[in-house]
C-alpha cells in the first residue's frame, strides 16, 4: 500500500478481508506438503485417531493409579480421623507431635510425576479435602518462600514474606503475615461450626469431604529440596499439629531411604511415615503398548525400527511413558502428513467408503506401493493389466486387501500373546521376557526361522504338565476373547488339549522295575567287559523306550502351536498395503526426538545457508563467504588451525575475509580498524561461550582449541 501525497501525515489502510482470514490447523498441515491432495481429510483422520488414543491412554493411566490413589485416600482418612479422636490403634502408634506422612515412591521417570501429582491433587480435592498444596523445590529456596507458596495456594491472596514488625504495623485487607500462626487462624475461621450454613463454606466443601478436612502438602521432588528447608518446616509444623491438621506427601524418585539421608533422626522422628509404591515405569510401558499397538482397535501401527527407536529412548534416556506416548503421537502426525494414502488409515468400514471416492492420482499412489507391486507380480497377466489400468477394479481389490489386512491384525495379536505365554517363563528367555521384545522380533523377520525360536520350542517340549495346563488355560482365554472368526477352530482345539491334560492319568510306576533290576545286576561282581555290555544295553533300551501318553500329547500341543505361529505371525512387511497403516520412517523420527546439538552447531556455523536460506551465503566446499555472519567466518578459520591458535594470525585472516573483496589492493594492517577488531572479539567470545575454544596458559596471545575434526 502506498499514497501519492507529498505532504507529511497519517494514513489509515483498512485490512483486506481475504488476507485477514485466520489460517486453520488443516492449512498448516497442508502447507509445504508436496502431496497436498486430501490433506484436510488426512488431518481430520489424524485428529480423530489421536483423540481416541489419548482417551484410551488417559483411561489406562487412571486405572493404573486407582489402587495407589485409593490407598492414599484411605491413609489420609484414617490418619486424620484417628489422630483427632485418639480411639483406634493408629493413635497408639502415633504420638501427638507426629505428622502423618505418605512416602510415595514413583520411580526415576521424573517427567511423568507431574501428571501423577496433578491427578492425585484432583482426586484428593474431590474426595478428601479442599486444601491440597503442591510444592516444588525450585519454588522454595527458603522457609519463607515455602510458607508463602503454601499460604498463597490455600488462601488465594497475597502474602508478605518480610517478617519485620514495621511492615506488619501497617494493616492491609489483602495482605496476610507469612507465619504458621496465620495459617492456624485461617484454618479456625474457615472450619467454624457456626458457619456451616455460609455460602462460602458450601462452595468450598462438598459432602464427601471430612468434617474437619486436613491440609495436604505435596512435596513433588523431595530429593531436590534443601535439607534446611525441610527440617525447619517439619520442626515448626510438629509443634502446631494439634491445632492445624497437616498431612505430608513426599514424592520420591529413588528410594525411601532418602528421607533418613535428608533428615536427621530428631526431625524424622516427628513423622509417622507410611510407604506407598506406584507401578514401575516398565510395567506401565508394557500396559501402554498392549493398549496402543497389540490390538486391532487402532489401525495405525509402528514398524519394527520405529518402535525400537521409541523403546530405546525410553530405556536409555528418560524412562518416561508420557514421552513414549508423545513419540507415538509424532509418528502418527508424520505418517498422516507425509503419506498420501494415510486417508485409508481408519476403521475398516470408513476405509471402504473412502476407497470408492479415491481420485486417479491416489489410485496411482496405490500402484506405486512396493507391497502392491509384489501383489500384482503374483497375479496372472490378464489380472495384472486390469489392476494397472482400470481404477474401478483397483478400488475393489483395494477394499479386499484392506479387509485381509484387518483380518491379519485380528489373528496376529492373539497368537502373539499365546506365543509369549509359552516363552516368557523359559530359562534365559530366548525370545525375550517382555512381549515388546517378541513383537519387535516378529515384526522384523519370520520368527520361526530364528535360532532363538528353535531353542524356545525345544524348551517348551520339556515343560511339566502343570506348567502346560496353566499356559493352555491362558491361551484359551486369550483366543476366546478375540473377535476373529478364523480363531474359533484353534480355540476349540486348545480346549480339547486342555481337557485331555486334565483327564490324563499318570502311569509311570510300571517303568521303574526294569531300571531297578538292571541296577541290581550292576551291583553284582562282574568284569569290565560285561559291565560295558550291560551299560550299552541299558542305553539302547532307553532310546527305544516308548513315549508316554503325556509326552505324546505334549509334542502334539507344541506342534499345533508351532503351526499357528507359522500361519499367523508372518511379518507385517509381507502384507499387501501395509504401508497405509505402518509408519516406517525411523530416521525422520530419530531426527525429531534424538537431538544432536554438536552436528546442528557445526552445520549452522559451517554452512549458514542450511538454516538462513540466503542465496548470498551459497559457497563451494572449502570456501568462506564474506557475507556470512562473523561467528561463521571465525569458526571456519579456526577449523584450519591446530591445537593452539594465534589470535593475531586469526584476526588478520578474519579481516582478510571480511573486507578483502572490497579493497583487494590494500594491506592487511590497513584493513583492521576498530570495527573489524570489535567484530572479531565478539565472534571469538561467542565461540568460547559455545565451548569451541578456551584461553591458553601456555601463551597469552593464543587460545586452545577444544574440538578436533570438522564435525
FINUDO-430099 format. One line per field, with one value per residue (C-alpha): x, z, y; residue number from 1. Coordinates in Angstrom, 2 decimals, decimal comma, m for minus. Example, Ala and Ser with C-alpha at 12.3 -4.5 7.8 and 13.67 -1.06 7.14 Angstrom:
% FINUDO-430099
u <- 12,30;13,67 .
w <- 7,80;7,14 .
v <- m4,50;m1,06 .
num <- 1;2 .
END
This chain:
% FINUDO-430099
u <- 0,00;1,22;m0,01;0,91;0,66;3,84;2,79;3,50;0,56;m1,00;m2,75;m5,05;m5,35;m8,14;m7,01;m8,08;m10,84;m9,39;m5,94;m7,38;m8,88;m7,18;m5,47;m6,79;m4,71;m5,51;m3,96;m0,71;m0,91;m1,03;1,43;4,69;3,40;4,19;1,36;m1,32;m4,22;m6,77;m4,65;m7,70;m9,13;m5,77;m5,65;m9,14;m8,11;m5,05;m7,11;m9,73;m7,18;m5,21;m8,39;m9,24;m5,67;m5,50;m8,76;m7,51;m4,17;m5,81;m8,23;m5,32;m3,41;m6,45;m6,90;m3,23;m3,26;m6,58;m5,12;m2,42;m4,90;m7,38;m4,68;m3,63;m7,23;m7,68;m4,46;m5,48;m8,93;m7,65;m4,68;m6,77;m9,80;m7,79;m5,42;m8,30;m10,28;m7,41;m9,58;m8,08;m4,74;m3,40;m3,46;m1,44;1,23;1,42;2,47;0,71;3,57;3,96;2,86;1,14;3,38;2,90;6,13;5,11;7,84;7,12;10,33;13,02;10,63;10,58;8,92;5,75;5,48;3,71;0,82;0,54;0,52;m1,96;m4,36;m3,71;m4,48;m7,75;m8,78;m7,92;m9,66;m12,83;m12,95;m10,95;m10,19;m10,32;m6,94;m4,30;m0,97;1,73;5,26;8,40;11,96;12,83;9,94;11,02;14,69;13,95;11,40;9,82;9,22;7,81;5,32;4,45;3,64;1,70;m0,46;m1,00;m2,32;m4,50;m5,87;m5,53;m4,26;m1,00;1,35;4,12;7,45;9,21;8,87;9,84;7,38;7,35;5,84;3,12;2,32;0,54;m2,70;m3,91;m7,05;m5,36;m2,06;m1,54;1,51;3,53;3,62;2,23;0,11;m1,67;m2,32;m3,82;m6,09;m7,18;m7,99;m10,02;m12,05;m12,67;m13,82;m16,01;m19,06;m21,20;m20,52;m21,63;m24,54;m22,50;m22,40;m18,58;m18,33;m20,86;m18,83;m15,55;m16,68;m18,56;m20,49;m17,60;m15,10;m14,24;m15,86;m12,52;m10,56;m6,78;m4,33;m2,35;1,07;2,68;6,46;6,74;10,51;11,68;15,30;15,75;14,54;17,14;17,67;17,42;14,04;12,55;13,90;12,55;9,12;8,72;10,01;7,57;4,63;5,15;4,58;1,22;m0,14;m2,80;m4,44;m3,56;m4,22;m1,38;m0,60;2,57;3,05;6,64;7,22;10,28;12,10;14,91;14,43;12,57;15,96;16,40;14,13;16,65;19,55;17,96;16,53;18,33;16,69;15,47;13,42;12,36;11,10;8,43;6,98;4,72;5,66;3,63;5,20;3,32;4,70;3,42;3,54;7,01;7,54;8,48;5,22;3,40;5,04;4,01;0,39;0,55;1,99;m0,75;m3,43;m2,00;m0,09;m1,08;m4,69;m6,71;m8,71;m6,38;m5,44;m2,23;0,85;4,61;7,27;9,99;12,63;10,32;9,15;12,75;13,66;10,91;11,78;15,50;14,74;12,61;15,17;18,36;17,26;14,28;12,03;9,15;5,93;4,48;7,41;6,80;3,18;4,31;6,67;3,74;1,72;4,56;4,74;1,02;1,30;4,30;2,57;m0,58;1,45;3,88;1,87;m0,94;m2,65;m2,97;m6,58;m7,23;m5,70;m9,05;m11,77;m12,50;m16,00;m14,85;m11,81;m14,10;m16,18;m13,09;m11,71;m14,74;m14,01;m10,28;m9,04;m6,93;m3,75;m4,47;m5,00;m1,60;m0,16;m1,54;0,02;3,39;3,43;6,13;3,80;1,10;3,62;4,62;0,95;0,45;3,50;1,98;m1,24;m1,95;m1,19;m4,82;m5,37;m2,14;m3,29;m6,66;m5,13;m2,68;m5,20;m8,70;m9,29;m12,63;m11,10;m8,23;m10,68;m12,48;m9,20;m8,06;m11,18;m10,48;m6,84;m7,82;m10,20;m7,35;m5,08;m7,74;m8,19;m4,42;m4,31;m7,24;m5,42;m1,90;m2,15;m3,92;m1,40;1,44;0,14;m0,15;3,44;4,56;2,68;4,67;8,09;8,05;8,92;11,62;15,20;17,36;14,32;15,38;12,56;12,62;10,94;8,70;6,12;7,51;10,77;8,87;6,75;9,84;11,30;8,10;7,89;11,46;11,52;9,91;10,31;10,14;13,33;15,45;17,72;16,10;12,73;14,14;15,72;12,43;10,48;12,94;12,49;8,70;8,83;10,29;7,72;6,00;2,33;1,30;3,07;1,45;m2,03;m1,66;m0,33;m3,07;m5,74;m4,27;m4,12;m7,73;m8,78;m6,81;m8,12;m11,71;m11,80;m10,63;m13,32;m11,68;m13,78;m10,67;m9,51;m12,62;m11,25;m7,84;m9,72;m11,77;m8,63;m6,79;m9,80;m9,66;m5,95;m6,65;m9,35;m7,01;m4,33;m6,82;m8,13;m4,72;m3,70;m0,10;1,19;4,86;5,04;5,36;8,56;10,56;11,00;13,45;15,87;15,81;16,59;19,33;20,73;20,76;22,67;25,25;25,78;26,91;30,55;31,48;34,42;34,95;33,69;30,35;29,90;30,36;27,99;25,31;25,58;25,22;22,12;20,58;21,33;19,74;16,67;16,20;16,42;13,79;11,62;8,02;6,75;4,13;0,69;1,68;4,83;2,92;0,24;2,86;4,59;1,23;0,38;3,77;3,45;m0,02;1,17;4,13;1,67;m0,33;2,84;3,80;0,29;m0,49;2,78;4,16;5,95;3,79;6,01;4,78;1,20;m0,12;m0,89;0,89;2,35;m1,11;m1,11;2,53;4,85;8,42;10,39;12,64;15,32;12,81;11,54;15,08;15,96;12,98;13,44;17,17;18,79;22,33;23,45;27,06;26,06;23,47;26,03;28,61;26,06;24,89;28,43;29,99;27,06;24,78;22,77;21,28;19,26;19,19;18,33;20,12;21,44;24,49;25,63;25,96;29,63;31,68;33,12;36,15;35,37;34,49;31,94;32,44;28,62;28,42;27,91;31,11;30,93;30,68;33,80;35,73;34,57;35,64;39,02;39,58;38,98;42,18;44,30;45,94;45,70;46,84;45,52;47,45;44,96;46,94;47,03;43,39;42,45;44,39;42,72;39,32;39,93;41,12;37,92;35,62;36,96;39,41;36,70;36,01;39,65;41,82;44,86;45,04;47,37;46,14;47,11;45,08;42,06;41,94;40,11;38,27;35,03;36,68;38,57;35,35;33,52;36,38;36,42;32,70;32,95;35,78;33,80;30,79;32,95;34,35;30,82;29,85;32,85;34,99;38,00;39,40;42,21;45,61;48,02;50,98;50,91;48,98;48,31;46,96;43,73;43,42;41,12;38,76;37,41;39,07;37,95;35,32;32,28 .
w <- 0,00;m0,83;m1,26;m3,81;m1,28;m0,90;2,48;5,83;7,51;8,93;6,51;7,52;5,33;6,11;6,11;3,30;4,47;2,45;3,97;7,46;7,38;10,03;8,91;10,31;11,61;8,44;6,37;8,30;7,87;4,08;3,85;2,25;1,66;m1,81;m1,56;m0,66;m2,06;0,64;3,18;5,08;5,22;6,38;9,07;10,27;10,28;12,35;14,79;15,21;15,75;18,27;20,16;20,51;21,50;24,03;25,68;25,87;27,43;29,94;30,98;31,31;33,45;35,65;36,05;36,90;39,50;41,03;43,54;44,62;44,98;46,89;49,35;49,79;50,38;52,97;54,67;54,75;56,14;58,82;59,84;60,20;61,95;64,24;65,03;66,09;68,08;69,58;69,66;67,37;67,21;64,87;67,75;69,83;67,16;66,63;69,21;69,47;67,80;64,83;61,38;59,20;56,15;52,96;51,19;47,58;45,53;41,89;40,20;38,18;35,41;36,83;33,72;34,46;38,08;37,27;35,62;38,54;41,15;39,13;39,07;42,77;43,68;41,75;43,44;46,92;46,25;45,23;47,86;50,95;51,40;49,51;51,00;48,73;48,14;45,66;46,16;44,00;45,23;42,79;44,18;47,81;48,25;51,86;54,60;53,98;50,32;51,24;53,67;51,14;48,44;50,97;52,07;48,55;47,34;50,42;50,77;47,26;48,43;48,62;51,45;52,91;53,06;55,01;58,70;60,03;62,54;60,80;57,71;59,71;61,64;58,51;58,29;54,85;53,81;51,15;52,89;55,50;57,63;56,42;59,52;60,91;63,35;60,39;58,96;62,25;62,49;58,91;59,42;62,56;60,75;57,68;59,67;62,30;63,10;63,35;59,70;58,28;56,52;54,97;51,14;51,17;53,06;50,79;47,75;49,25;50,99;49,47;51,11;50,53;52,42;56,02;58,72;59,62;56,42;56,71;54,88;52,46;51,38;48,47;48,03;44,38;44,22;47,73;46,71;45,34;48,43;50,63;53,87;55,96;54,45;55,13;58,67;59,56;58,09;59,81;63,12;63,05;61,89;64,58;67,31;65,96;64,65;67,40;66,03;62,36;60,91;58,46;56,24;54,14;50,89;49,73;46,04;45,89;42,70;44,14;47,46;50,74;52,46;51,07;53,87;56,51;54,45;54,17;57,68;60,97;63,47;65,62;62,67;61,04;64,42;64,13;61,10;61,12;57,70;55,58;52,38;49,05;45,84;42,38;39,32;37,79;34,57;32,65;33,61;32,71;29,27;28,77;29,51;27,08;24,29;24,92;24,58;21,61;19,49;20,40;19,39;16,21;17,72;16,31;12,62;12,94;13,67;14,02;12,14;13,99;13,58;14,67;17,71;18,57;18,42;20,90;23,22;23,16;24,07;26,93;28,23;27,75;28,29;30,49;31,36;30,58;29,42;28,54;26,21;24,62;24,00;22,56;20,25;19,18;18,52;16,47;14,43;13,72;12,71;10,46;8,84;8,04;6,85;4,56;3,24;0,80;1,35;5,09;4,35;4,42;7,90;9,67;10,65;8,07;7,14;6,76;4,73;2,31;1,77;1,19;m1,27;m3,51;m3,78;m4,49;m7,33;m10,21;m8,69;m5,44;m7,43;m8,99;m5,50;m4,63;m7,76;m6,76;m3,36;m3,20;m1,49;m4,13;m6,92;m5,43;m5,27;m8,95;m10,00;m8,46;m10,49;m13,92;m16,88;m17,57;m13,93;m13,93;m16,90;m15,32;m11,98;m13,66;m16,00;m14,52;m11,46;m10,57;m10,45;m8,41;m5,87;m5,47;m5,00;m2,50;m0,43;m0,37;0,59;3,39;4,68;4,55;6,44;9,11;9,43;9,64;12,66;14,35;14,07;14,67;18,17;19,95;18,55;19,52;23,11;23,13;21,94;24,63;27,24;26,20;26,02;28,71;31,53;29,76;31,11;29,74;27,84;24,27;22,78;25,44;28,78;27,72;24,96;23,28;22,61;20,99;19,00;17,60;16,59;14,83;13,02;11,82;10,33;10,30;13,92;13,24;11,18;14,05;16,28;19,37;18,31;17,79;21,23;22,78;21,09;22,41;25,93;25,59;24,59;28,04;30,08;33,00;32,94;35,48;33,55;30,27;31,80;33,19;29,87;27,87;30,13;29,48;25,72;25,62;27,44;25,01;21,84;23,11;23,77;20,20;17,72;14,84;13,23;11,98;15,51;16,59;15,38;17,11;20,26;20,24;19,55;22,51;24,74;23,68;24,53;27,88;28,67;27,69;30,03;32,86;32,34;31,82;34,42;35,33;34,51;35,32;38,05;35,66;34,11;37,31;37,55;34,68;35,84;39,34;38,09;35,85;38,82;40,84;38,03;38,04;41,76;41,24;40,74;37,05;34,85;32,71;29,51;30,96;32,70;29,40;27,65;30,29;30,11;26,32;26,56;29,09;26,80;23,79;25,82;26,81;23,17;22,15;25,14;24,16;24,76;27,44;26,69;28,33;26,21;23,01;23,91;24,81;21,42;19,68;21,51;20,74;17,05;16,95;18,48;16,08;13,18;14,49;14,68;11,11;9,80;11,61;12,69;9,29;9,32;8,52;5,56;3,78;3,85;0,88;1,56;4,90;4,04;4,56;8,27;9,26;9,85;8,97;8,72;11,69;10,62;10,50;13,95;15,30;13,94;15,76;19,08;19,37;19,42;18,01;19,14;18,01;14,45;14,37;15,61;13,07;10,25;11,29;11,61;8,66;6,27;7,39;4,17;5,51;8,05;6,75;3,10;1,83;m1,71;m0,95;1,58;m1,01;m1,43;m2,79;m0,41;1,40;0,57;3,07;2,13;3,43;3,59;6,29;9,95;11,80;14,03;10,94;9,42;12,67;13,07;9,57;10,03;13,36;11,71;9,70;12,86;15,18;18,94;19,68;17,67;17,42;17,94;15,79;12,83;13,36;13,38;10,18;8,43;9,66;8,40;5,05;4,53;5,70;3,64;1,13;m1,51;m1,22;m1,12;m2,72;m3,14;0,48;3,00;5,87;8,50;6,70;6,73;10,53;12,10;15,39;13,94;12,48;15,75;17,77;15,47;15,77;19,57;19,71;17,38;19,46;22,66;21,18;20,15;23,68;25,08;22,83;24,07;20,92;22,38;25,75;26,89;26,98;29,93;27,74;25,59;26,42;22,79;21,95;22,58;22,84;20,51;22,31;19,30;16,67;13,16;11,09;12,94 .
v <- 0,00;3,48;7,05;9,72;12,57;14,68;16,10;14,53;12,88;9,74;7,45;4,58;1,48;m0,93;m4,57;m6,83;m9,14;m12,01;m11,64;m11,20;m14,69;m16,81;m19,98;m23,23;m26,10;m28,04;m25,22;m25,50;m29,27;m28,96;m26,05;m27,12;m30,65;m31,94;m34,48;m31,96;m34,00;m34,89;m33,02;m31,81;m35,33;m36,68;m34,03;m34,97;m38,63;m37,80;m35,73;m38,44;m41,20;m39,17;m38,26;m41,96;m42,86;m40,05;m41,11;m44,68;m43,72;m41,38;m44,10;m46,52;m44,03;m43,59;m47,34;m47,89;m45,11;m46,15;m48,61;m46,16;m43,30;m45,46;m46,46;m42,84;m41,73;m44,48;m43,42;m39,76;m40,50;m42,86;m40,77;m37,65;m39,14;m41,39;m38,60;m36,39;m38,94;m40,96;m44,08;m46,68;m48,41;m45,74;m43,25;m45,67;m45,81;m42,08;m39,55;m36,22;m34,35;m36,71;m35,63;m38,26;m38,66;m40,69;m41,58;m42,27;m43,98;m43,10;m44,22;m42,48;m41,37;m37,85;m36,39;m38,37;m37,27;m34,00;m35,82;m38,25;m35,49;m33,46;m36,41;m37,06;m33,45;m33,59;m36,86;m35,58;m32,29;m34,13;m36,87;m35,84;m32,17;m28,87;m27,92;m29,50;m27,76;m28,84;m27,55;m27,73;m27,39;m24,59;m22,52;m22,97;m21,99;m20,93;m21,50;m18,09;m18,84;m22,25;m20,73;m18,07;m20,64;m22,70;m19,77;m18,43;m21,79;m22,22;m18,69;m17,33;m13,93;m12,01;m12,91;m10,79;m12,57;m9,83;m10,63;m7,20;m5,75;m2,37;m3,94;m5,64;m2,48;m1,24;m3,22;m4,25;m6,05;m8,19;m8,93;m11,63;m12,23;m15,20;m17,41;m20,63;m18,62;m17,03;m20,48;m21,66;m18,61;m19,04;m22,73;m21,97;m19,37;m21,49;m24,54;m22,84;m24,91;m21,81;m21,03;m24,38;m22,72;m19,93;m19,77;m19,61;m22,89;m24,57;m23,57;m24,81;m28,02;m30,92;m33,73;m36,16;m34,03;m34,77;m32,69;m31,11;m31,68;m31,95;m29,73;m31,91;m30,65;m32,48;m32,22;m33,25;m33,71;m34,48;m35,23;m31,71;m29,84;m28,18;m30,09;m26,93;m26,00;m29,44;m29,54;m26,12;m26,77;m30,16;m28,79;m25,86;m27,98;m30,64;m28,04;m26,95;m30,26;m30,29;m27,14;m27,49;m31,00;m31,35;m34,37;m34,56;m36,47;m36,99;m37,68;m39,93;m40,93;m43,05;m44,86;m44,26;m44,18;m40,67;m39,42;m40,51;m39,17;m35,73;m35,53;m36,28;m38,59;m35,71;m34,44;m37,74;m38,94;m36,24;m38,03;m41,09;m42,45;m44,86;m46,22;m46,40;m47,89;m46,99;m49,21;m49,34;m47,39;m50,57;m52,25;m49,05;m49,06;m52,69;m51,75;m48,81;m50,98;m53,56;m50,88;m48,96;m51,48;m55,04;m54,56;m54,25;m51,38;m48,72;m49,10;m47,07;m49,20;m48,76;m50,66;m52,55;m49,84;m47,01;m48,97;m49,77;m46,06;m45,18;m48,08;m47,21;m43,60;m44,88;m47,39;m45,39;m41,79;m40,91;m43,89;m41,54;m43,18;m39,78;m39,11;m42,52;m41,52;m38,18;m40,04;m42,20;m39,04;m37,58;m40,79;m40,58;m36,92;m37,57;m40,55;m38,58;m35,60;m37,42;m40,37;m39,51;m42,88;m42,34;m41,35;m45,10;m45,46;m45,55;m48,01;m50,70;m49,52;m45,92;m47,05;m48,89;m45,75;m43,64;m46,19;m45,70;m41,95;m42,18;m40,00;m41,25;m39,84;m41,69;m44,88;m44,31;m43,90;m47,34;m48,83;m47,39;m49,08;m51,81;m54,27;m53,76;m54,19;m57,54;m58,46;m57,56;m59,58;m62,71;m62,35;m63,73;m61,48;m60,50;m59,57;m57,55;m55,49;m54,74;m53,73;m51,36;m49,71;m49,93;m47,72;m49,34;m52,80;m51,40;m49,92;m53,25;m55,06;m52,41;m52,99;m56,73;m56,14;m53,79;m56,47;m59,00;m56,60;m56,11;m59,89;m60,29;m57,98;m59,73;m63,06;m61,75;m60,29;m63,20;m65,69;m63,35;m63,27;m67,06;m67,45;m65,01;m67,07;m70,14;m68,47;m65,75;m68,17;m70,17;m70,19;m67,37;m66,00;m66,90;m64,78;m62,07;m61,63;m58,73;m59,04;m55,92;m57,81;m60,69;m58,22;m56,47;m59,83;m60,86;m57,51;m57,74;m61,25;m64,68;m65,62;m69,37;m69,18;m67,83;m69,89;m68,37;m69,74;m73,23;m73,09;m71,94;m74,76;m77,34;m75,99;m75,98;m79,67;m80,40;m78,49;m80,14;m80,98;m78,35;m75,58;m76,61;m76,69;m73,16;m71,82;m73,56;m72,06;m68,63;m69,23;m70,40;m67,24;m65,04;m66,65;m66,92;m63,17;m62,47;m61,31;m63,19;m65,91;m67,69;m68,50;m70,41;m73,74;m73,23;m72,22;m75,45;m77,49;m75,94;m76,65;m80,31;m80,47;m78,85;m81,43;m84,25;m82,95;m82,65;m86,19;m87,71;m90,31;m90,74;m94,26;m94,01;m96,65;m99,58;m98,28;m98,40;m102,20;m102,56;m99,87;m101,37;m104,90;m103,51;m101,67;m104,92;m106,63;m103,85;m104,32;m107,91;m108,73;m108,50;m107,71;m104,62;m106,27;m107,36;m104,00;m102,14;m104,53;m104,03;m100,22;m100,26;m102,44;m100,03;m97,07;m98,76;m99,71;m96,07;m94,96;m97,48;m96,65;m95,98;m92,44;m91,97;m90,53;m87,27;m86,94;m87,70;m85,17;m82,57;m82,99;m82,70;m79,46;m77,90;m78,82;m77,31;m74,04;m74,02;m74,32;m71,35;m69,27;m70,09;m69,37;m66,11;m64,43;m63,50;m60,09;m57,08;m56,15;m59,28;m57,97;m56,03;m52,35;m52,44;m49,00;m47,49;m48,30;m48,79;m45,84;m46,81;m43,52;m44,29;m41,81;m38,95;m39,81;m40,11;m36,67;m35,15;m36,95;m37,62;m34,21;m33,95;m30,46;m30,90;m31,76;m28,95;m26,40;m27,50;m27,32;m23,86;m22,44;m24,24;m23,84;m20,97;m21,25;m24,50;m22,50;m18,90;m19,76;m16,63;m17,02;m14,85;m17,46;m20,21;m21,15;m24,01;m26,57;m25,16;m21,53;m18,79;m16,13;m12,60;m12,29;m14,96;m13,99;m13,14;m16,22;m18,46;m16,86;m17,21;m20,81;m21,88;m20,20;m21,94;m25,32;m24,77;m24,33;m26,81;m27,22;m23,65;m20,68;m17,43;m14,61;m12,14;m14,52;m15,36;m11,66;m10,99;m13,91;m12,71;m9,18;m10,53;m12,49;m9,68;m6,75;m8,19;m8,41;m4,66;m3,46;m6,17;m3,84;m2,65;m4,27;m6,42;m3,83;m1,16;m3,46;m3,89;m0,98;m0,69;m2,01;m5,14;m5,65;m5,44;m7,83;m10,32;m10,10;m10,71;m13,73;m15,22;m14,64;m16,42;m19,38;m19,52;m19,44;m22,36;m24,33;m24,48;m22,62;m21,53;m19,21;m20,88;m20,64;m21,63;m18,49;m15,33;m14,42;m17,88;m19,77;m23,54;m25,39;m27,79;m29,69;m31,83;m32,68;m30,98;m32,37 .
num <- 1;2;3;4;5;6;7;8;9;10;11;12;13;14;15;16;17;18;19;20;21;22;23;24;25;26;27;28;29;30;31;32;33;34;35;36;37;38;39;40;41;42;43;44;45;46;47;48;49;50;51;52;53;54;55;56;57;58;59;60;61;62;63;64;65;66;67;68;69;70;71;72;73;74;75;76;77;78;79;80;81;82;83;84;85;86;87;88;89;90;91;92;93;94;95;96;97;98;99;100;101;102;103;104;105;106;107;108;109;110;111;112;113;114;115;116;117;118;119;120;121;122;123;124;125;126;127;128;129;130;131;132;133;134;135;136;137;138;139;140;141;142;143;144;145;146;147;148;149;150;151;152;153;154;155;156;157;158;159;160;161;162;163;164;165;166;167;168;169;170;171;172;173;174;175;176;177;178;179;180;181;182;183;184;185;186;187;188;189;190;191;192;193;194;195;196;197;198;199;200;201;202;203;204;205;206;207;208;209;210;211;212;213;214;215;216;217;218;219;220;221;222;223;224;225;226;227;228;229;230;231;232;233;234;235;236;237;238;239;240;241;242;243;244;245;246;247;248;249;250;251;252;253;254;255;256;257;258;259;260;261;262;263;264;265;266;267;268;269;270;271;272;273;274;275;276;277;278;279;280;281;282;283;284;285;286;287;288;289;290;291;292;293;294;295;296;297;298;299;300;301;302;303;304;305;306;307;308;309;310;311;312;313;314;315;316;317;318;319;320;321;322;323;324;325;326;327;328;329;330;331;332;333;334;335;336;337;338;339;340;341;342;343;344;345;346;347;348;349;350;351;352;353;354;355;356;357;358;359;360;361;362;363;364;365;366;367;368;369;370;371;372;373;374;375;376;377;378;379;380;381;382;383;384;385;386;387;388;389;390;391;392;393;394;395;396;397;398;399;400;401;402;403;404;405;406;407;408;409;410;411;412;413;414;415;416;417;418;419;420;421;422;423;424;425;426;427;428;429;430;431;432;433;434;435;436;437;438;439;440;441;442;443;444;445;446;447;448;449;450;451;452;453;454;455;456;457;458;459;460;461;462;463;464;465;466;467;468;469;470;471;472;473;474;475;476;477;478;479;480;481;482;483;484;485;486;487;488;489;490;491;492;493;494;495;496;497;498;499;500;501;502;503;504;505;506;507;508;509;510;511;512;513;514;515;516;517;518;519;520;521;522;523;524;525;526;527;528;529;530;531;532;533;534;535;536;537;538;539;540;541;542;543;544;545;546;547;548;549;550;551;552;553;554;555;556;557;558;559;560;561;562;563;564;565;566;567;568;569;570;571;572;573;574;575;576;577;578;579;580;581;582;583;584;585;586;587;588;589;590;591;592;593;594;595;596;597;598;599;600;601;602;603;604;605;606;607;608;609;610;611;612;613;614;615;616;617;618;619;620;621;622;623;624;625;626;627;628;629;630;631;632;633;634;635;636;637;638;639;640;641;642;643;644;645;646;647;648;649;650;651;652;653;654;655;656;657;658;659;660;661;662;663;664;665;666;667;668;669;670;671;672;673;674;675;676;677;678;679;680;681;682;683;684;685;686;687;688;689;690;691;692;693;694;695;696;697;698;699;700;701;702;703;704;705;706;707;708;709;710;711 .
END
